[in-house]
């Protein structure tokens, strides 16, 4: 819920995106790798955003 609130106070597109991510992670045989890839992508995105600020 915190992620949805940060993403735009329950914006339908954020909810749909997270639902698709969870669906892929749970149904794909190598779903744990999807989780790792998304985690790494979010870390890289965070570093890029922080580098723009500083």
Kinemage of the C-alpha trace (Angstrom):
@kinemage 1
@onewidth
@group {chain A} dominant
@subgroup {mainchain}
@vectorlist {calphas} color= white
{ca unk a 1} P 0.000 0.000 0.000
{ca unk a 2} L 2.891 2.336 0.707
{ca unk a 3} L 4.266 1.767 -2.790
{ca unk a 4} L 0.857 2.480 -4.301
{ca unk a 5} L 0.487 5.645 -2.229
{ca unk a 6} L 3.913 6.858 -3.330
{ca unk a 7} L 3.085 5.964 -6.943
{ca unk a 8} L 0.167 8.331 -7.129
{ca unk a 9} L -2.464 7.697 -4.472
{ca unk a 10} L -3.809 4.419 -5.817
{ca unk a 11} L -3.324 5.244 -9.501
{ca unk a 12} L -4.902 2.491 -11.614
{ca unk a 13} L -1.834 2.187 -13.861
{ca unk a 14} L 0.475 1.555 -10.876
{ca unk a 15} L -1.923 -1.068 -9.521
{ca unk a 16} L -2.103 -2.787 -12.924
{ca unk a 17} L 1.680 -2.671 -13.331
{ca unk a 18} L 2.323 -4.221 -9.936
{ca unk a 19} L -0.342 -6.869 -10.601
{ca unk a 20} L 1.308 -7.809 -13.914
{ca unk a 21} L 4.711 -7.976 -12.205
{ca unk a 22} L 3.377 -10.282 -9.474
{ca unk a 23} L 1.591 -12.441 -12.068
{ca unk a 24} L 4.784 -12.854 -14.103
{ca unk a 25} L 6.878 -13.541 -11.011
{ca unk a 26} L 4.463 -16.210 -9.768
{ca unk a 27} L 3.691 -17.964 -13.075
{ca unk a 28} L 7.017 -17.981 -14.934
{ca unk a 29} L 9.101 -21.049 -14.022
{ca unk a 30} L 12.166 -18.898 -13.270
{ca unk a 31} L 10.151 -16.208 -11.514
{ca unk a 32} L 12.753 -15.600 -8.832
{ca unk a 33} L 15.112 -14.333 -11.541
{ca unk a 34} L 12.441 -11.831 -12.583
{ca unk a 35} L 12.418 -10.555 -9.012
{ca unk a 36} L 16.204 -10.216 -8.990
{ca unk a 37} L 16.208 -8.408 -12.347
{ca unk a 38} L 13.515 -5.958 -11.257
{ca unk a 39} L 15.342 -5.378 -7.978
{ca unk a 40} L 18.605 -4.605 -9.756
{ca unk a 41} L 16.806 -2.332 -12.228
{ca unk a 42} L 15.192 -0.397 -9.362
{ca unk a 43} L 18.547 -0.006 -7.600
{ca unk a 44} L 20.159 1.280 -10.806
{ca unk a 45} L 17.230 3.659 -11.360
{ca unk a 46} L 17.608 4.962 -7.805
{ca unk a 47} L 21.330 5.568 -8.283
{ca unk a 48} L 20.682 7.416 -11.551
{ca unk a 49} L 18.015 9.605 -9.950
{ca unk a 50} L 20.301 10.381 -7.013
{ca unk a 51} L 23.156 11.241 -9.376
{ca unk a 52} L 20.909 13.768 -11.157
{ca unk a 53} L 20.043 15.405 -7.838
{ca unk a 54} L 23.629 15.676 -6.588
